Structure formats: structure tokens, C-alpha cells
Amino acid sequence: MSTLRNPSASRAVVQCGRCPDAPVLNTTDPLADTDKCVRCQHRRLPEPHPDDHLCLVCRQECPRCRKPTPSKEGCRECQGKCRTCGGPVQPAQPRAPRYEFAQPEPPAQPAVITPGSSADDSDEDTGEADFPAPIRHHLAALREISPPAAEAARAAARSLYGPDASQRRNDMMAAYAAWHAATEPHNDAVAAHLAANPPPEPAPVRPPAPRRRGKRPVHRERVFVPRSTEEGQCADCLGAKENTGDPLRMVLAALPARVVRACPDGLVPQQVIATIRQELHHHPPQHLVERVAGRWTRRLAHTRIQRTEDDADSLPADRILTDLITPGPCAARCNDGWQWDTDLRCTHCPPPPRPAPKEPADDTDHQDAVPIGPAQRTPAEAVTWRPPSTECDGRAGMCGVPVSPPYTTCPSCSGWPTCRCGTRYDPDRGCRTCTASE
């Protein structure tokens, strides 16, 4: 490998020193290994090196998004083309997220204008926004009856309830005296005016919900984002999913995107299109869309797409598309063993095979098994382990009392005598209890 610095540019020019004509490689890494793929630097290239110095896997991928595509210019989405029909795609405008539980701002309430007042005499203009509601209603009625008395009462109310109200006792007593002096002669007239023109009642305020003790209120919100399945398709293909104006386009839009990209030149094979046209003579496009979605979800979603001939556990892209569209062996053209638009089994298809019965558990005696040591036992086996023992076969095999070799029957079934200490003993050996005590 030889690395040259191009003085007219800031990027390094990397050339392969093992190729005869020393081609310039499509990379800016001066430490790149020319014996490996210049894009992934993982797979070693065969001898002699290919012209593009790419491995077979990277040659079938888009150079921008690394999606499988055999086109050297990149996949259709990177070129701005529809991945279904190849038409131009308008760039999608980013949509702001919408919140499901977000409450809109309440509209601004208009100022309440009392009879005889104008918009210029609103609470904001006269400085009465901080006054209590009864005081504001009283002043509005007093303006209709005696404007000079209303101005004096307003000055006193501003000293009592305004933002610059004084906190000294003498000033407050003087303000109360001024208020009573201005309003007391007109109290009866103000009461009659308010009775004839009642003020508007305020909107009822809903009391807050009682809070449960020990639990904090949970504020959940749901964000709606654009679907990734709608990316890379033109407006006609997106509308074909709901509109049946073009049945062929509707079925093509339902095919998996990653399988279509892996097809030669990113186009659906003509054999698959011919199969779709033939099936449209027998089924509406909604049935074919349902067939594609069902087979893809149940069987083929996890299938690897074949890129090289050495992949034994994969299938070609055209084979996967054919399996999604091809009808089953049923003469009634059912939906893979089920009737269309119903939840019933197809009457023309044979019943599904029953599961094979499970083999009975092996009840053979495990006494001949090779014993394992305590170190090889698991914790569960160590808890349930019991030493091997033999049961008494007396009483025609109904006794079942465990005995130790070399005996095969228990003391009772063998007829052993009872010692003076109360235990049965073997006559040939004597009573071991009395012998041990002596």
C-alpha cells in the first residue's frame, strides 16, 4: 500500500500497491488495509483484487444507509425515489409531536361591562382589578347614581384594597370613614339599582379531586410520532393502502420493504407481478394484503435474505416474495386453511395434523444406574437424595418395609424372637442392643 498526499486537497489519496495499475481506492483512511474490503475492513478480498475493492456483502449494500440493494448508486430511498414504484418522493415535513392529554389554553374572558359604563371604564383601566367583587359592583352602580360620590368611594377603596394600600391603622381608619361618607347616603338607591340590574354570576369552579394518601398523582402523556413504514413511498403508494383505485399498487405497497430492496435493481420481479395479477382475478386486493401480512408475520419475518450462494440457511428475495403471494393447495383458494372474512376452518382443506402423543415416562428401576458422587449433584438433587434401599418382599410383596442387605425380609416377616429389652433380634447373631449395653 502506498499513501500519497494530494497538495490540492485535504484528503489522503490511498492507492493499492498490489494491483498492477495501483488504482485509487474510495477511502480517506491512510491506515486502511488494501487486502480487505475498503468499506467494512472485515472481509479479505480474493486474489486478484476486484476493481472496486469491495467484498460481496458490501457490494450488495447501499453505501449511505447500508441497506441491502444491488444498485451501485444506492437504494431508492437515498436517491429520493419511491421504494415501490420508483417515482419521485416528496420530502416529508417533520411533524411536531401531539400530546393526547394536553389541555388547550382557556379562551380569554371578555371584561364585564356594567350598564352605564363603557369599555374604557374596565377594571384594568380604572385600577379596580384588585377590588373584591361586591365593591366593584357597588362602585359600578354608584357611578350611575352619583359620579362625584363614586370617585370619592373609589379613592377610599383604592386605599383599602389597592396594590398600594397602606398598613398603618390611622390611614385605614381614615379610608373606612371616607368610604362610609361617600356611600352611606346612596345605599338605598344602590340596592335598588343592583336589584333591577343584577351583576353576572361567576362561572362555577370545580373543586379539585381528593388526593389519595400515600400515592402521588401520575401524569401520563402519549406522544404520536410518524410511522417508519410510511417512509420511502410516494403519495400514490401511501394512498393505495386505503384506496382500491389501483389494486396492483395496493398489493405492491404491502410487500415488506427490506425484501423488495434486496431484489435485483430494487424492483419486484415480473414473475411476482404476474402472480399478483392472476390472483386479482379471484380475490379482492384486501385479501391479498391480508395474505401477505399473515404469512410474513407467521413464517417469513425472521428468514434471512440470501446474499451469496454459500448461505444455506437463507432464501432469495424473489423466493420470499413468491411464497407471500402464491396461493395454497386448496381448491377453494382459502386463506391458508381458514375461510375469508370469517373465523371458521375451511371445509375443503384436510384437518390440521394432531400433535403426536407424548411417550409415557420410563418407569424402569434406576437402581442399576451408575451412582454419582456428592460433588456432581445439583442443589435440588442433594436435597431430595436418599440412599438406595431394598424393600421387604414378605406378605406376598405387600409389606414394603425397607431392609438392608443381606436381609430380604423385615424382622417381623422373618419371625425373629423378641428380646427382654423389647427389640427383635437375629437368633444367629443375638441381640445387639443387650450386647452393646453389657
C-alpha positions, 0 to 999 in steps of 0.5 A: 500500500502506498499513501500519497498526499494530494497538495490540492486537497485535504484528503489522503489519496490511498492507492493499492500497491498490489494491483498492477495499475495501483488504482485509487481506492474510495477511502480517506483512511491512510491506515486502511488495509488494501487486502480487505474490503475498503468499506467494512475492513472485515472481509479479505478480498480474493486474489486478484483484487476486484476493481472496486475493492469491495467484498460481496456483502458490501457490494450488495449494500447501499453505501449511505444507509447500508441497506441491502440493494444491488444498485451501485448508486444506492437504494431508492430511498437515498436517491429520493425515489419511491421504494415501490414504484420508483417515482419521485418522493416528496420530502416529508415535513417533520411533524411536531409531536401531539400530546393526547392529554394536553389541555388547550389554553382557556379562551380569554374572558371578555371584561364585564361591562356594567350598564352605564359604563363603557369599555374604557371604564374596565377594571384594568383601566380604572385600577379596580382589578384588585377590588373584591367583587361586591365593591366593584359592583357597588362602585359600578352602580354608584357611578350611575347614581352619583359620579362625584360620590363614586370617585370619592368611594373609589379613592377610599377603596383604592386605599383599602384594597389597592396594590398600594394600600397602606398598613398603618391603622390611622390611614385605614381608619381614615379610608373606612370613614371616607368610604362610609361618607361617600356611600352611606347616603346612596345605599338605598338607591344602590340596592335598588339599582343592583336589584333591577340590574343584577351583576353576572354570576361567576362561572362555577369552579370545580373543586379539585379531586381528593388526593389519595394518601400515600400515592402521588398523582401520575401524569401520563402523556402519549406522544404520536410520532410518524410511522417508519413504514410510511417512509420511502413511498410516494403519495400514490403508494401511501394512498393505495393502502386505503384506496382500491383505485389501483389494486396492483399498487395496493398489493405492491405497497404491502410487500415488506420493504427490506425484501423488495430492496434486496431484489435485483435493481430494487424492483419486484420481479415480473414473475411476482407481478404476474402472480399478483395479477392472476390472483386479482382475478379471484380475490379482492386486493384486501385479501391479498394484503391480508395474505401477505401480512399473515404469512410474513408475520407467521413464517417469513419475518425472521428468514434471512435474505440470501446474499451469496450462494454459500448461505444455506440457511437463507432464501432469495428475495424473489423466493420470499416474495413468491411464497407471500403471494402464491396461493395454497393447495386448496381448491377453494383458494382459502386463506391458508386453511381458514375461510375469508372474512370469517373465523371458521376452518375451511371445509375443503382443506384436510384437518390440521395434523394432531400433535403426536402423543407424548411417550409415557415416562420410563418407569424402569428401576434406576437402581442399576444406574451408575451412582454419582458422587456428592460433588456432581449433584445439583442443589435440588438433587442433594436435597431430595437424595436418599440412599438406595434401599431394598424393600421387604418382599414378605406378605406376598410383596405387600409389606414394603418395609425397607431392609438392608442387605443381606436381609430380604425380609423385615424382622417381623416377616422373618419371625425373629424372637423378641428380646427382654429389652423389647427389640427383635433380634437375629437368633444367629447373631443375638441381640445387639442392643443387650450386647452393646449395653453389657 
